[in-house]
Amino acid sequence: MKTLRKRIGTLMTAFLIGLGLLFVPGNSVYGMGASDFTDVSADYWGYSYIDFSANRGIINGYLSDDGTYQFRPENPVSKEESTAMLYRALNAAGKLKSNEDYTEEYTELFEEHKIAEWAQVYVAYGLKHGLITEAEISGFTDEAGLGIAAPREQVALWTAKAMERNLAPAYSLIYKDKDIISAENTAYVDLLYRHGIMQGDDKKLFNPTDGIKRAEFAAICNRVYESANSESFSVEKEVQSFRGTIVSVDLYSNKIMMTQSDGTSRMIQIEPKTQIVIDGRVNYNGLRGIKTSSTAIIAWGAFYDPNGLNPEDKVLQLHVTTNIKTMSGLLAGIERIDSETSILEIENRDEDRIYYVMDKESLSDGTLKKGKQVTFIADGIKILEIK
């Protein structure tokens, strides 16, 4: 009977959320707009984000004693609230993997760590689908069961996992405080930067240990929603390319230091499983074949093998191009991303499979067919001309 009542309650909650009529603990309410909140002015920087998120029931407002509503945009977001907001953003975009309530699977865990009842359905979803880990749950509440503020780095990790986009084979963060971002989370922070979800402050600081405000999370949820409804692959977001002089190569830490053409320094961190391609050929000695003091284009991307059996498997390649020249090979695969973009898999004379991007700016005679020999010129990882 208790289980039946719980399931009926869950179904009723889902129904009310869908109508935008649900009142929850803390005198909060869904389904409003920014103009309904007395503490959000029209010229506030986050007005449009708050309007978007509140209107779609992603972030709730609070009912005051006088019958008006507040958003409290400067209040910090707790870890429980973070999982709820991400869940609702995915739900609004129609990107939830499942609408099932997994709460019962984690009952003992939630009781042990005092997870609020209202948050359990969201936290359970995160656990079930790998957005958060059981080890992280211990830091959700204090001894009194009050929610603990979510640090920006942890929010970045959960958000990046929820987006299900490609982690890059290499990354080069612009943040001045990048060295205090946990090494295991850096690739996820990079993903959010590339997709414009979280990009730091105007001082180029990410502030990984700081909390995150409700207005800031409204902006994040807005961008996650937009990303979920956009094309799955964007050359600008999935492919990185930098031109300059290679200053040093750190074989132990898997890093390349370069000075860009504009004189700025850039450190590129490479993931261990990444194939290194030098001038169109795989270098099986990893970074050892890269010469310092050479001018080069360093570019990378994560690509699905069109001939692979598992769509989840990605080919990770980083190209070091020191000499732009005409090359040739067998066109072994074509993955058409959209009407203007394709990923080409070209087998070179060593029978290595090298991946390139062809888009609307690439010159082609329009006769590309799988299994045919092609000649081409590439600028790093992007095709300039092919026939």
Steps between C-alpha positions, in 0.01 A plus 500: 500500500786735586663432161169557322447835675855602411451420132167682488670799660780488243253486212302791643821700542596436136148605391512825695849583375372454147227755570744739665289506819712317754574660836793336679661533845644844563199684354634464145300493180557393140381631166554875540696767316764754598243780509316316779795532740528817708879463541587475128505828308472518122859628473649219713767312301328165549143615431456308174655183646279515807195559283588200285574262788209603720252490212598142416496383861877443511567733795226591746412825675403564863168618641535785751270566797340795317396280207773617260777285359879520512764322295796576733749509210809550718432201727742207467374177343529181706613167359146364530365802314765458231388148418136612495567790265704289258230234499233757422711661227540162330132426550398833346718421199358150471842345562443292814611141454204387705209646698513208743539571871806308628468622858432158654833365372684752717278517809770397748756733344261794516406428862865470601595833345176687578404578141182710504191313384417760233849455345515121500343442159756734342801363687389145423485581129853642519628188674324260265634666187852574620478876539601474864664226705400345832824631650390856424172462692677521836569868433145601409377593849640586841431317828170681537391400151536850357616525140866587435585757232622352172848615388534612138735217409255234616212669320715502187566127533132409539389738227755369251398141568134591456571656158651177361733679260846392390785545744796628300822303441686810621415828666650841557317701765524877500432540871769661716406267786493183286769338715261470796234320297515128581680309226216248469248780438699714259370331185141564616574867573650523150184350350281765664732775384494378139120484501458840665332359813749623765777738393631661819501864599633814332838447670540160331447317828289186532488513883455121533443493877252789513130440529263575216208742521142428398515754219822341371338158506203641310745605228660154500163326470401732215816407310468127576146512362616675183790257457270200544283631217787581264688279255704226668825606329635849446842547342557820697429321828642155434821588317778715642787645296796722591792630295841594639849383597547188711713601800518173693358148519452338842495125442436419866197726543376471140511874438603730216597862558473735207521870426214604277534727201374795707775443760281345772604177671281191492528172687330202338422198718453176306293204619697171523300305236532768232668408172764749394493574126802686361463637146231248413662188649441335838805531723509185711762652728244746630640846567859390439483583131402864555788739444541809713569843347289399199206702370188288498123479507379288791139384463285228652156344514305192613335313213267205463640229277241461219615140459496424874258269676438713808384861447622582852862432402683809383827533312715757676759668281728801538659630181834679491541657156838653418467486123176570312525298182296287263440150640321194370321198633199271489170652611409224746196663657269802488289603798257770395426722799261735321449648153827697526729294722657155469770306679731326252698191590801478266735203491853613420784301343588348840139376529439738791149640530520880530194718568430840348210747500346620175252788513343764276834681468682192372549491123381180336395384156201324656594146389619359833415133541604247759767263367647751254850651498508870584757777505458781749653789692425540870561787737553307821187290530285690251481423129583800281467326165425141395429313178 
